[in-house]
């Protein structure tokens, strides 16, 4: 727990009011900051003033999560949650397949199976299948966008289609594909 100074507006008399926030040890470890002398980078001890950023608010308890990561400034909680999920997917993708391997796939065309389509029908979740010299294997499911509006909503789950690998969709943390 950490006490955080928050400026009051002129309407409420100005000044600074102390509120209670929670800073997780994981956030400290990720930012290369030490607690009580464990690391030589920066030493945080009880009573120290440090720069923190609000990460999440819990109105029911009147508390909030803070972080040392300045990248959370001016972001909504929903955006941060989506980014975190995308980062997890990218990490799983890189654990399963080397980035160099994925780069070798870019521009290549493969057969794939439609797993699901968006509500609007303008993109699909597709699992490309790669025919190797020894055996066939499946790449992770990726997001396939349509090349033209003519194909809008034509496919359904289980259909076999042809896709081209465009790279990694950074926003979703999945393979970026194009239907061809």
C-alpha positions in Angstrom: 0.0 0.0 0.0 1.2 3.5 -0.7 -0.3 6.9 0.2 -0.6 9.0 -2.9 -1.0 12.8 -2.9 -3.8 14.0 -5.1 -4.5 17.7 -5.9 -7.9 19.0 -4.9 -9.7 21.4 -7.2 -10.3 25.0 -6.2 -14.0 24.2 -5.7 -13.0 21.8 -2.8 -10.5 24.2 -1.1 -7.4 23.3 -3.1 -4.4 21.7 -1.5 -3.3 18.0 -1.6 -5.3 15.1 -0.1 -3.6 11.8 0.7 -5.4 8.7 -0.8 -4.5 5.0 -0.5 -3.2 3.1 -3.6 -1.7 -0.3 -4.1 1.6 -0.9 -5.8 2.4 -4.5 -6.7 5.8 -6.0 -6.3 5.5 -7.2 -9.9 5.4 -3.6 -11.1 8.5 -2.8 -9.1 10.4 -5.8 -10.5 9.4 -5.0 -14.1 10.7 -1.4 -13.7 14.1 -2.5 -12.4 13.5 -0.8 -9.0 14.5 -2.5 -5.8 12.8 -2.7 -2.4 14.9 -2.3 0.7 18.3 -2.6 -1.1 17.7 -5.8 -3.2 19.0 -4.1 -6.3 21.5 -1.3 -7.1 19.2 0.6 -9.5 16.8 2.5 -7.3 16.0 1.8 -3.7 12.4 2.2 -2.4 11.8 2.2 1.3 8.8 3.1 3.5 8.2 6.8 3.5 10.0 7.6 0.2 8.3 9.9 -2.4 8.1 8.3 -5.8 6.4 9.1 -9.1 3.5 6.6 -9.7 0.7 6.4 -12.2 -2.9 5.2 -11.7 -3.4 1.9 -13.4 -6.9 0.8 -12.1 -9.6 2.3 -9.9 -11.9 0.3 -7.5 -14.8 2.6 -6.6 -16.4 0.1 -4.2 -13.4 0.1 -1.8 -12.1 3.6 -2.6 -8.7 2.2 -3.6 -6.8 2.0 -6.8 -3.8 0.2 -8.3 -0.7 2.3 -9.1 2.3 1.5 -11.3 5.8 2.9 -11.9 5.2 2.5 -15.7 4.6 6.0 -17.3 3.2 4.3 -20.5 -0.3 4.1 -18.7 -0.7 7.8 -18.8 -3.9 9.0 -20.6 -5.1 5.4 -21.3 -8.4 4.0 -20.4 -8.6 0.8 -18.4 -10.2 -1.0 -21.4 -7.3 -0.1 -23.7 -4.8 -1.3 -21.1 -6.7 -4.6 -20.7 -6.8 -5.2 -24.5 -3.1 -4.4 -24.7 -2.3 -6.8 -21.9 -4.3 -9.6 -23.6 -2.6 -8.9 -27.0 0.8 -9.0 -25.3 0.0 -12.4 -23.7 -1.1 -13.7 -27.1 2.1 -12.4 -28.7 4.2 -14.0 -26.0 2.4 -17.3 -26.5 2.9 -17.0 -30.2 6.6 -16.3 -29.8 7.0 -19.1 -27.3 5.5 -21.6 -29.8 7.1 -20.2 -33.0 10.3 -18.3 -33.4 10.0 -14.7 -34.8 12.4 -15.6 -37.6 10.2 -18.5 -38.5 7.1 -16.2 -38.7 9.0 -13.8 -40.8 9.7 -16.6 -43.3 6.0 -17.1 -43.6 5.2 -13.5 -44.5 3.9 -13.3 -48.1 3.3 -17.0 -48.4 -0.1 -18.4 -49.2 -1.6 -21.4 -47.3 -4.8 -23.3 -47.0 -6.7 -22.6 -43.9 -9.9 -23.5 -42.0 -12.3 -20.8 -40.9 -12.8 -21.0 -37.1 -15.3 -18.1 -36.7 -16.3 -14.9 -38.3 -16.9 -11.4 -37.0 -20.4 -10.1 -36.3 -20.0 -7.8 -39.2 -18.6 -10.5 -41.5 -15.6 -8.4 -42.6 -12.9 -10.6 -41.0 -12.5 -14.2 -39.9 -10.5 -16.2 -37.4 -8.6 -18.7 -39.6 -6.1 -21.4 -38.8 -3.6 -21.8 -41.6 -2.2 -25.3 -42.3 1.4 -25.6 -43.5 2.3 -28.7 -45.6 5.9 -29.5 -44.6 8.3 -31.8 -46.2 7.8 -34.4 -43.4 4.3 -33.6 -42.1 1.5 -31.1 -42.1 1.1 -28.8 -39.1 -1.2 -25.9 -38.1 -0.1 -22.4 -37.4 -1.9 -20.5 -34.6 -5.3 -19.0 -35.4 -5.0 -15.6 -37.0 -7.2 -12.7 -38.1 -8.0 -12.8 -41.8 -9.3 -9.7 -43.5 -11.0 -9.6 -46.8 -9.2 -8.3 -49.9 -12.4 -7.0 -51.4 -16.0 -6.3 -50.3 -17.4 -8.9 -52.8 -16.5 -11.7 -50.4 -18.3 -10.0 -47.5 -19.8 -12.8 -45.2 -19.5 -15.7 -47.7 -17.7 -18.1 -45.4 -18.7 -19.9 -42.3 -16.9 -22.0 -39.6 -15.3 -25.1 -41.0 -14.9 -23.8 -44.6 -11.5 -24.3 -46.3 -10.1 -21.1 -47.7 -6.8 -19.7 -49.0 -4.9 -17.0 -47.0 -1.7 -15.0 -47.3 0.3 -14.3 -44.1 0.9 -10.6 -43.7 2.8 -10.6 -40.4 1.7 -10.2 -36.8 -1.4 -8.1 -35.9 0.2 -6.0 -33.1 -3.2 -4.8 -31.9 -4.5 -8.4 -31.4 -1.3 -10.2 -30.9 -2.1 -12.8 -33.5 -1.1 -13.6 -37.1 -2.3 -11.1 -39.6 -3.8 -12.8 -42.7 -5.6 -11.8 -45.9 -8.2 -13.9 -47.6 -7.3 -14.5 -51.3 
